[in-house]
Amino acid sequence: MGHIRDVIVIEESLVDLVNRTFTTVTRNVGYQKIMSIKEKCTYEPDPSDPQSFTLVRREAWIDSGLKGVGSILTRFGVERFKSNAGGATKGLTFVLQKLFPHRHNDESLKSTLWCVYKRRQIDDLMLI
């Protein structure tokens, strides 16, 4: 079996000007029989300091319907998602620091990551 390099995904974005939130929902369209992934990111002002800090809540629902190896693929997907989410948070923090050097420091983007495995929350919660 060859490596899967490209997967078609759909991303939907919602901007709520009243509540000052930005939400993205991304899901794969291709290879769903192998692994289904849905990610939701919600960006909102931190209530403790809404002018300086942004809270990011990342959630992922990952599942594989393949018999026999489905749980192994799902665990692999969860670990890959956690690894990629850490890099995405660092990248976003880097860009924000470059765009707004006077307003952002290393703590300006607080991110919490939740992964859901077969509709149950995974026992490890990772703060990035």
PyMOL commands that set and color helices and strands:
alter all, ss='L'
color gray80, all
select helices_A, chain A and resi 70-99
alter helices_A, ss='H'
color red, helices_A
select strands_A, chain A and resi 9-16+21-28+36-45+54-63+109-117+120-121+126-127
alter strands_A, ss='S'
color yellow, strands_A
deselect
rebuild
show_as cartoon
